[in-house]
Amino acid sequence: MPLATKTKIDEKKVKRFKAELPRIIQHIDQYFLKDSKFIGGEDVSVADLLGVCELMQLFPVFEEEIYTSNPKVKTWMESVREKLQPHFDEGHAVVYRTRDAYKKIGSSLGAQLW
């Protein structure tokens, strides 16, 4: 049995952390991407990759709307992904598979999808 199916999701923690995300997304928009296409300027840097990978953790659990609702952050995420193809998708293959698995088992963990 996969480890994820042994523990129920703590909805109080999820709500608390989820409530902080809009402020974090706004900070990425207004501070890190203020005057440039990427965090480090006009080309992708390690900082961009790390930031995008952190936000990609929302994708498997169907919460990407938290960052896609911000046009600048959404464009930045798409630009990083496009710039790093095909390696980006290869590196995130497990993230994409996890989304498929979560769709099947999320409700058994106490998750509320959509």
N, C-alpha and C positions, 0 to 999 in steps of 0.2 A: 504494500500500500504506500503510495507517495506520502512523504512527510506532510505536505500541505493539507491533506485531508484529515489529519489527526487533530488539528487545532482550529477552533472557531475563531472567526475574525472578531477582534475587539472593536466594536462599532464606536465606542466613546473615543478611543485613540484615533480612529480613522477620521471622525468628525473634527477632532481638535487639530490634527495635522492638515486636513483638507481646508480648514478655515484659514490657515496661514498661507496657503499657496497663492491666492490672488495677490497678496502683498509681495511675495517673492517674485512672481511673474512681472509685476509692475516695476520692481527694482531692476530686474534684468533689462526690461524695456528702457527705463528712464536713466539708468546709471551705466550699465555695461554696453548697451547698444545705442546709447544716446546719439552719437554723431557718426556711427560707422555701421557697415554691413555686418561685421563680425566683432567679437569681443576685443580682439587684438588689433583691429583696423580693417584693412581691405582684403585680407586673406584669412583662411581658416587657421586657427592655432589649436594647441592642446587645450586651452581654456574653453574654446568653442566645443570641442569634442566632449570634454568632461561635462559641461553644462547641458548639452543636448542629451547625453547619455543619462544624466540624472532625470531630466524631464521625460525621457522615453520610458521610464519605469511606470508612468501613468498609463501608457498605451495598453499593456496586457490586461489591465483591470478596467478598461473602457472609460477612462477618465481624462483622455487627451483633450477634451473640450476646455479643460482648465487652462491649457496653454494655447490652443488653437483659437480661442476667443480673443486673444490679443494679436492684432494684425502684424505688428513688428516682430514679436516673438515667433509667431507662426512662420513668417517669411524667413526669419533667421534659421529656424529648424529645417525648413525645406531647403534652404541654400546650403547648409552644412551637409545635409543628406545628399543632395545632388553633386556637390563638389567632391565628395568622398566615395562616390559609386565606382565600382560595384562593392567595394570593401565595407561600406556602411551597412548595406543589407546583409552581407555575409556575416559581419560581426554581430548583427542584431537578429540573426535567424532564431536564436533561442527565445528572444523577446516575442517574436511573431508567433512561434509555436506555443508559448506560454499563454498568449491571448486566446488561441483556439482551445487550449486545455481549460483555462479559466471560465470560458463560456460554458463548458460542459459541467464543471464542478463548483463554480462560484456559489451557486445557491446552496449547495450542501455545506459550504463554509459560513453561511450566514450573510453572504454578499447580496446586495441589491443591484442587479444589473439593469441599467436604463431606468 
